[in-house]
Amino acid sequence: MAKAIRSNSGREITDRTTRIPTADGPRPGEVWLVGAGPGDPGLLTLRAAEALKRADLVLHDALPGRAVLRLLHPRAERVDVGKRRGAAPVSQAQINRRLVAAALAGQRVVRLKGGDPFIFGRGFEEVEALDAAGIPWFVVPGVSAGLAAPAAAGIPLTHRGLARSVTFVTGHDAEGALPDWAGATGTVAAFMALSRLDEVAVALIAAGRAPGTPVAIIAAASTPEQVTLRTTLGRCTLDAQRAGLPTPALVVIGEVVGLAAASARGAGVKAAVA
Ligand SMILES: C[S@@+](CC[C@H](N)C(=O)[O-])C[C@H]1O[C@@H](n2cnc3c(N)ncnc32)[C@H](O)[C@@H]1O
């Protein structure tokens, strides 16, 4: 067994606990935050699939598709807490309360989120509510769209000599403000950015990116509707408007996008607007 590492004051500063569960599914009174991946059930982890089969209650977002939800046990209660156009949204506070109440009632609870629960998924807000109520929680990481969508389009996020870093950003935060793009060097993978693509492109150009920088918008990655639009920073708003892409979509910006275009073998690449 590895030796404990201590700080100068003698306090042990190593920690071997893990929040990734080792059981097949939640025990009564536990909540598991489970990543559903980008849509294709084949991209679920084995642990996520087992957890779905064993849960009494599954609270899920709009993103996990029907194919993933088919894995639930027929007796499991399934609650859709995702945002729907035209429907009253379920607030984060309501979700937190439901999770806590179900766990206190002894249910085996799965909170299923698209991609990875801790990437732009508000996962830790739920953890804080569970901690406050003394409820054991675990997290099953998922394949984030930030990884899956570029892969689906044959785009490497890093490449020797072209991109030594990747920045995951959100197109908007809770207050609606755009992030500070100046710090985003290398490849940029922007979540929730399609509706504000004009502002994103202008801000990135203002931060020093060339208007000719290659951009790929990968929509509905890993689903039968997947389509990739290849464009540039200077043209992406217009091209995206013309293409009428499905949602959700990830916007990848950087020289690596040009590599996939050159290879012209990116799986699922359908549209290329000149
Ligand atoms: C609220 S965020 C959740 C991200 C998620 N936690 C993850 O790790 O992928 C939703 C955004 O993820 C991206 N996204 C999720 N699934 C996607 C998919 N199948 N194809 C492309 N983008 C996707 C889109 O940018 C979408 O607006």
The ligand as an SDF file (V2000), in Angstrom:
LIG
                    3D

 27 29  0  0  0  0  0  0  0  0999 V2000
  -25.9060   21.7840  -20.8480 C   0  0  0  0  0  0  0  0  0  0  0  0
  -24.5510   21.3360  -21.8600 S   0  0  0  0  0  0  0  0  0  0  0  0
  -24.2520   19.7490  -21.2400 C   0  0  0  0  0  0  0  0  0  0  0  0
  -22.9250   19.1880  -21.6360 C   0  0  0  0  0  0  0  0  0  0  0  0
  -22.7130   17.7640  -21.1670 C   0  0  0  0  0  0  0  0  0  0  0  0
  -22.6540   17.7090  -19.7240 N   0  0  0  0  0  0  0  0  0  0  0  0
  -21.4660   17.1250  -21.7750 C   0  0  0  0  0  0  0  0  0  0  0  0
  -20.4980   16.8440  -21.0470 O   0  0  0  0  0  0  0  0  0  0  0  0
  -21.4730   16.8890  -22.9840 O   0  0  0  0  0  0  0  0  0  0  0  0
  -25.3560   21.0350  -23.3930 C   0  0  0  0  0  0  0  0  0  0  0  0
  -24.4540   21.3020  -24.5970 C   0  0  0  0  0  0  0  0  0  0  0  0
  -23.6020   20.1860  -24.8320 O   0  0  0  0  0  0  0  0  0  0  0  0
  -23.3540   20.0510  -26.2210 C   0  0  0  0  0  0  0  0  0  0  0  0
  -23.8530   18.7340  -26.6520 N   0  0  0  0  0  0  0  0  0  0  0  0
  -24.4440   17.7970  -25.8940 C   0  0  0  0  0  0  0  0  0  0  0  0
  -24.7070   16.6840  -26.5970 N   0  0  0  0  0  0  0  0  0  0  0  0
  -24.2610   16.9120  -27.8450 C   0  0  0  0  0  0  0  0  0  0  0  0
  -24.2640   16.1490  -29.0480 C   0  0  0  0  0  0  0  0  0  0  0  0
  -24.7650   14.9130  -29.1020 N   0  0  0  0  0  0  0  0  0  0  0  0
  -23.7290   16.7130  -30.1670 N   0  0  0  0  0  0  0  0  0  0  0  0
  -23.1970   17.9480  -30.1290 C   0  0  0  0  0  0  0  0  0  0  0  0
  -23.1890   18.7320  -29.0190 N   0  0  0  0  0  0  0  0  0  0  0  0
  -23.7130   18.2220  -27.8930 C   0  0  0  0  0  0  0  0  0  0  0  0
  -24.0920   21.2040  -26.9110 C   0  0  0  0  0  0  0  0  0  0  0  0
  -23.1980   22.2890  -27.0260 O   0  0  0  0  0  0  0  0  0  0  0  0
  -25.1830   21.4910  -25.9020 C   0  0  0  0  0  0  0  0  0  0  0  0
  -25.6840   22.8120  -26.0570 O   0  0  0  0  0  0  0  0  0  0  0  0
  1  2  1  0
  2  3  1  0
  2 10  1  0
  3  4  1  0
  4  5  1  0
  5  6  1  0
  5  7  1  0
  7  8  2  0
  7  9  1  0
 10 11  1  0
 11 12  1  0
 11 26  1  0
 12 13  1  0
 13 14  1  0
 13 24  1  0
 14 15  1  0
 14 23  1  0
 15 16  2  0
 16 17  1  0
 17 18  1  0
 17 23  2  0
 18 19  1  0
 18 20  2  0
 20 21  1  0
 21 22  2  0
 22 23  1  0
 24 25  1  0
 24 26  1  0
 26 27  1  0
M  CHG  2   2   1   9  -1
M  END
$$$$
